[in-house]
Amino acid sequence: MVSTTQLFNEQLEKLEQQINRYQGLLSLGFKRLQFPSEIEKDYIECSNTLFIDSSRLILSFGILLYLAFGFSDYALGQEQADMLWVVRIVIAAIMLTGIGFVFNRRLVHWVIKVTSLGMVVVGLSIVLFMYILEEPYSYAYHLGLIPWQVFVLVSLRSYLRAITVSSIIVYSAYIAVAYTKEYIPYHPEVDHLAYITLPLFTAFWGLLIAMGIYLGYQIEKSARMGYVKNRLLSLDAQRLTLLSEELHLLSTTDSLTGLSNRRHFEHCFDLEWRRAVRTQDSIALIMIDIDHFKKYNDFYGHQSGDKCLRQVCTALQSYAQRSGELVVRYGGEEFLVLLPRMTLASAQAIAENICRKVRGLNISHAQSNEQYVTISLGVAAMVPSMSDNEENLLRDADRCLYQAKAEGRNCVVS
Ligand SMILES: Nc1nc2c(ncn2[C@@H]2O[C@H](COP(=O)(O)OP(=O)(O)OP(=O)(O)O)[C@@H](O)[C@H]2O)c(=O)[nH]1
């Protein structure tokens, strides 16, 4: 019992340390979007697992959209469209394979890195199309970068770092290509319009990225807060379960010996009694009392008395093996063994066994005739009917115990 309580306390202390840790995180806020390393690892695992569950469809849809835009390439002419189709199909195939592999739960830590890489490859491919195509067709691919950017923001919404890195890579590549490309003159008015639209488009896209990064920051912050609150809820629930288990144990066991206490016995005895009435099985009780325990206490001291009680109880504990059987500390140095579905003869055999076992512990008792600690046992059994009372069986066992004492102790009377 002592060790069980210690175990409970250790578990409770660990839980409380964790609760304090998460509460500390909550009070610090989540400005840096970074937990201490082991919590960060768990957070990433949880949030990536959620990502796997919710994003498989949206990413597959994105790849299909990327392929679907291939039909519009035919506006540029058969030859160029065929070439772009090959690039699109190769990229889409790589992406789909990536989804298949990376969305495996064992690779949960790689999901966001690989998804971001895929996004960057798609974005760079659009920049490439814009670079290799002649004007005015190449202008359509400038616009194609906007749905790409929106898709990045939507699908990586709670991963600020992934949004920032993939957006900045593609945006930088776009600026490098769009401002160094040699545009082939097409029509003075169209060329002029393109000339004044390019910096505007760059600025708008930059603004979109800035807003996306702000939004990503807020979403990731609240995702992290949600994670911590969920962990706190689950730790609180674990703490409550542990406390109620401890409470149950404390209310049903005796603190010195770890055996069931009298209240628990009364509850179990009542259940087993009613079952015996229903099934017409025999039910047995063994009542046990340590002999000359007062003298033991007086001679060796109360603490040695406690130690002796614990030794005797450990020996008794092994006698409750089947379901419903119970060893109980009924009073100070008085114990009960409840044996449902047991005849008087079998209960008596068990009682004799117990008697020998306790004597065999060889606990010295200088004040006893036996020179060792012994016990007296009273055994009673009956097949109870509706009109019988549980008290009768208890009284019978007690009477037998009294007789065992009278017959010289260290013996069994049934
Ligand atoms: N050390 C210790 N002693 C206890 C505890 N509970 C009861 N006792 C002692 O057990 C003794 C019981 O004494 P009695 O009821 O007179 O019986 P006895 O000395 O065993 O004599 P018989 O039963 O006639 O053999 C008392 O001295 C109680 O103080 C306990 O938890 N620890």
The ligand as an SDF file (V2000), in Angstrom:
LIG
                    3D

 32 34  0  0  0  0  0  0  0  0999 V2000
    1.1430   -2.8040   16.5410 N   0  0  0  0  0  0  0  0  0  0  0  0
   -0.1600   -2.7800   16.3450 C   0  0  0  0  0  0  0  0  0  0  0  0
   -0.9730   -3.3170   17.2620 N   0  0  0  0  0  0  0  0  0  0  0  0
   -2.2960   -3.3250   17.0570 C   0  0  0  0  0  0  0  0  0  0  0  0
   -2.8800   -2.7630   15.9270 C   0  0  0  0  0  0  0  0  0  0  0  0
   -4.2230   -2.9240   16.0200 N   0  0  0  0  0  0  0  0  0  0  0  0
   -4.4720   -3.5490   17.1720 C   0  0  0  0  0  0  0  0  0  0  0  0
   -3.3190   -3.8130   17.8100 N   0  0  0  0  0  0  0  0  0  0  0  0
   -3.1180   -4.4460   19.0930 C   0  0  0  0  0  0  0  0  0  0  0  0
   -3.5780   -5.7710   19.0760 O   0  0  0  0  0  0  0  0  0  0  0  0
   -3.8010   -6.1460   20.4090 C   0  0  0  0  0  0  0  0  0  0  0  0
   -5.0370   -7.0440   20.4880 C   0  0  0  0  0  0  0  0  0  0  0  0
   -5.0710   -7.6020   21.7780 O   0  0  0  0  0  0  0  0  0  0  0  0
   -6.2320   -8.4990   22.3100 P   0  0  0  0  0  0  0  0  0  0  0  0
   -7.5360   -8.1650   21.5860 O   0  0  0  0  0  0  0  0  0  0  0  0
   -6.2600   -8.3590   23.7800 O   0  0  0  0  0  0  0  0  0  0  0  0
   -5.8610   -9.9340   21.9010 O   0  0  0  0  0  0  0  0  0  0  0  0
   -4.5040  -10.7620   21.9770 P   0  0  0  0  0  0  0  0  0  0  0  0
   -3.4910  -10.1310   22.8300 O   0  0  0  0  0  0  0  0  0  0  0  0
   -4.0990  -11.0440   20.5900 O   0  0  0  0  0  0  0  0  0  0  0  0
   -4.9660  -12.0700   22.6680 O   0  0  0  0  0  0  0  0  0  0  0  0
   -5.7830  -13.2560   22.0310 P   0  0  0  0  0  0  0  0  0  0  0  0
   -6.5280  -12.7380   20.8500 O   0  0  0  0  0  0  0  0  0  0  0  0
   -6.6730  -13.7430   23.0840 O   0  0  0  0  0  0  0  0  0  0  0  0
   -4.7590  -14.2680   21.6190 O   0  0  0  0  0  0  0  0  0  0  0  0
   -3.9530   -4.8720   21.2180 C   0  0  0  0  0  0  0  0  0  0  0  0
   -2.8270   -4.7300   22.0540 O   0  0  0  0  0  0  0  0  0  0  0  0
   -3.9330   -3.7770   20.1760 C   0  0  0  0  0  0  0  0  0  0  0  0
   -3.2780   -2.6110   20.6280 O   0  0  0  0  0  0  0  0  0  0  0  0
   -1.9970   -2.1710   14.9730 C   0  0  0  0  0  0  0  0  0  0  0  0
   -2.3810   -1.6540   13.9490 O   0  0  0  0  0  0  0  0  0  0  0  0
   -0.6680   -2.2080   15.2190 N   0  0  0  0  0  0  0  0  0  0  0  0
  1  2  1  0
  2  3  2  0
  2 32  1  0
  3  4  1  0
  4  5  2  0
  4  8  1  0
  5  6  1  0
  5 30  1  0
  6  7  2  0
  7  8  1  0
  8  9  1  0
  9 10  1  0
  9 28  1  0
 10 11  1  0
 11 12  1  0
 11 26  1  0
 12 13  1  0
 13 14  1  0
 14 15  2  0
 14 16  1  0
 14 17  1  0
 17 18  1  0
 18 19  2  0
 18 20  1  0
 18 21  1  0
 21 22  1  0
 22 23  2  0
 22 24  1  0
 22 25  1  0
 26 27  1  0
 26 28  1  0
 28 29  1  0
 30 31  2  0
 30 32  1  0
M  END
$$$$
